Amino acid sequence: MEVKFSKSAVKFLEKLDEKNKEQIREKIFYLLNSIEDRGIITFRDLDIKKLKGNWEGFLRMRVGKIRVIFTVNNNSNELLVYEIDFRGDAYKK
């Protein structure tokens, strides 16, 4: 499975310190492994929730105070990381 990042997600990651970058990297890697190996998204293990309203169809993963908003497209076999931001700002875009 391929991981793609939006420009805003990459921009946010570039500003982060190494500790937070590593935590996000580990969680995304764990998510990819669970999808590829077992074919499921481990909602409870990674604190993932389905979003509602304007974000219908997206999922969010909690990494401390940071939120990773993404979608999984099984047809094209890719994980699109749409937004990474702090808790209060992640849903404003």
BALOZA-748322 format. One record per residue (C-alpha): residue in three letters; chain; y, z, x. Coordinates in steps of 0.05 Angstrom, whole numbers. Layout:
// BALOZA-748322
R   resn   chain        y        z        x
R    ALA       A        Y        Z        X
...
//
This chain:
// BALOZA-748322
R   resn   chain        y        z        x
R    MET       A        0        0        0
R    GLU       A       69      -18       25
R    VAL       A      129       28       22
R    LYS       A      198       -2       10
R    PHE       A      264       37       14
R    SER       A      329       19      -21
R    LYS       A      392       14       22
R    SER       A      419       79       -6
R    ALA       A      354      116        9
R    VAL       A      355       92       81
R    LYS       A      428      111       87
R    PHE       A      414      182       63
R    LEU       A      354      189      110
R    GLU       A      396      169      170
R    LYS       A      444      227      156
R    LEU       A      389      279      149
R    ASP       A      366      327      203
R    GLU       A      297      317      235
R    LYS       A      265      375      198
R    ASN       A      281      347      129
R    LYS       A      263      276      150
R    GLU       A      195      300      173
R    GLN       A      183      337      107
R    ILE       A      199      275       67
R    ARG       A      156      232      113
R    GLU       A       97      279      104
R    LYS       A      103      281       28
R    ILE       A      108      205       23
R    PHE       A       48      197       70
R    TYR       A        8      247       28
R    LEU       A       27      209      -36
R    LEU       A        5      142       -5
R    ASN       A      -61      171       17
R    SER       A      -76      200      -52
R    ILE       A      -60      134      -86
R    GLU       A     -100       92      -37
R    ASP       A     -160      139      -29
R    ARG       A     -167      167      -99
R    GLY       A     -125      119     -140
R    ILE       A      -84      176     -170
R    ILE       A      -16      207     -162
R    THR       A      -23      281     -148
R    PHE       A       32      307     -193
R    ARG       A       18      381     -183
R    ASP       A        6      380     -108
R    LEU       A       71      343      -93
R    ASP       A      114      370     -150
R    ILE       A      123      302     -182
R    LYS       A      151      292     -252
R    LYS       A      164      232     -297
R    LEU       A      237      220     -310
R    LYS       A      269      208     -378
R    GLY       A      331      175     -405
R    ASN       A      365      125     -359
R    TRP       A      311      138     -307
R    GLU       A      252      121     -354
R    GLY       A      194       92     -314
R    PHE       A      214      128     -250
R    LEU       A      181      189     -218
R    ARG       A      214      243     -177
R    MET       A      184      283     -121
R    ARG       A      215      349     -100
R    VAL       A      223      363      -26
R    GLY       A      261      429      -23
R    LYS       A      331      415      -48
R    ILE       A      321      340      -39
R    ARG       A      295      293      -92
R    VAL       A      258      228      -79
R    ILE       A      261      180     -138
R    PHE       A      208      125     -135
R    THR       A      163       77     -174
R    VAL       A       92       54     -159
R    ASN       A       76      -18     -174
R    ASN       A        1      -28     -173
R    ASN       A        6     -103     -185
R    SER       A       45     -117     -121
R    ASN       A       13      -57      -87
R    GLU       A       79      -24      -66
R    LEU       A      115       42      -71
R    LEU       A      190       32      -80
R    VAL       A      233       91      -59
R    TYR       A      295       79     -101
R    GLU       A      336      140      -85
R    ILE       A      335      201      -39
R    ASP       A      390      252      -48
R    PHE       A      404      326      -59
R    ARG       A      384      355     -126
R    GLY       A      451      350     -162
R    ASP       A      470      281     -137
R    ALA       A      403      244     -141
R    TYR       A      408      227     -215
R    LYS       A      480      203     -218
R    LYS       A      468      133     -193
//
